[in-house]
Amino acid sequence: MEIEEIWEDAVKEHNVGEFHEAHELFEDLWMELDERKEKDIVQTLAQIDALAVHINTGNIKAAQRLMKQLPELLRNMPKEYRNVNLMPIKKWTEETMVKIIGDDVDNLKKNIPPRLI
């Protein structure tokens, strides 16, 4: 599969709420990329979808473990990548991390990431 095709499939799966499949596709894409900056962006998206999976399954401990690396990855996330505005998903992730770190997990299950558009 070509890089652009993997990207499009990952975005499509994310946008229909198939966060586990999107996570797997973003990981596949990460392995295909050479440039560090691109790899970091895709790794961030993979981790965000992993976070969504953990929230949806109620595995808050696993979501909390993602807090070790995700904040640093988010700091370096650009506003846009491959014609997709990343700011809404970055904002969602930052807000979700505050809830997880602050143990405000009551409404997390209904908290799904925005579409990648």
N, C-alpha and C positions, 0 to 999 in steps of 0.2 A: 504494500500500500504506500502511496506517495504521501509526503509530509502534509500537503494541503488537504488531501482526502482524510487523513487521520484527524487533522484539525477540525474540518467541517463535521465529521462524525461525532467528535467529542463535544463540540458546541451543540449539535442537534440533540444528543443524548442528555446533556445538561439541561437544555431548554424544555425538554419534556419531563423533567424530574427524575430521570434515570441516573442518579448521581453516582452509583457504584460503577455503572458501565462508563460514564463520562470519566470518572477517576482512572479507570483502567486504560482508557484511550489516551488520556493526557499523559499517563506514565509511558505508554508506548511511544507517543510523540516525543517525550523527553529523551528517550533512549536514541531516537533518530537525529536529534538536533546536535549541532557541534558548538554553536556559539553560547558562551556562558550566560549572557544576559537573557537570551531566549529561553534557555534551559530553566533559569530561575523563574521566569514568568509562567512557564508551563508547569513547573513544580508547584508554584503557588496555587494555580488553578486546580491541580490534582489534589492538593491538600485541602482546599476549600470544599471540593466535592466529597472528600473523605470526611470532613467535618459535618457536612450535610447528612451523610450516611449515618454517622454516629449519633447525631441529633435525632434523626428519624427513627432509629432503633432504640433510642433511650440509653445509649452507651455513653454516658457523660464522662466517665473516667477516661475513655479513649479520646473523647473530644478534648478533655483537659490536657492529655499528653501532646496533642498537636500545638498547644500553646507554647511549647519550647522553641519551635522553629518558625512557626507562622508569622509572629510579629515582625521578625527581621525580614522575611520574604516580602511582607506587605509594604514595608518601608521603601523598598526599592521597586515596587510595582509601578509601571508607567500608567499614564491615563488611557492609553489605547494600545492595542496589539492586534495586528492582522485585521484592521478595520472594525474592531470590536471595542466599544467603550467599556473600560474596566472599572470606572469610578463607582458605578452602583454596586458591583459585587465587592469591591474593596470596602465601601462604606458598610454594607451588610456584614461583612466579616468582622470589621472593627467593632461594630455594635454587638455582634454575637459573642465575640471574645470577651467583651466587658461583662456580659451576662454570665458567661461560663466562669470567668475568673471570680466574679462577685457572688457566685453560687445562686444567681437569680435564674434558675433553670425551669421554673414552673411553666412558662409559655414557650419554651424552646421548641417543642415538638411541632408547633404550628409555624415555626419560623423557617421558611425555605428561602434559599438564595434567589436573587433576581435572575432573570434571563440574561444571556449574553447576546447583546445586539449591537 
